[in-house]
Amino acid sequence: EYYIYRSEDGQRFEHVGTADKNTYVDRGLETGEKYFYKIVSSNYIKISEQEAKAKGVTKRCLIIC
């Protein structure tokens, strides 16, 4: 299990979700904004002391059906 945290400034992280697999879709973000992420894993017994960090800028997506 993975705990996903997001920040807009890279300092104050807020828990935004949990994932059972190594993919997570963060919805409701603003186009063109920069976001920072921190991911912490757990094996149901102990939460990892290590964390992974990532950052990215959102892009506008268009789906044509």
PyMOL commands that set and color helices and strands:
alter all, ss='L'
color gray80, all
select strands_A, chain A and resi 2-7+14-19+34-42+47-57
alter strands_A, ss='S'
color yellow, strands_A
deselect
rebuild
show_as cartoon
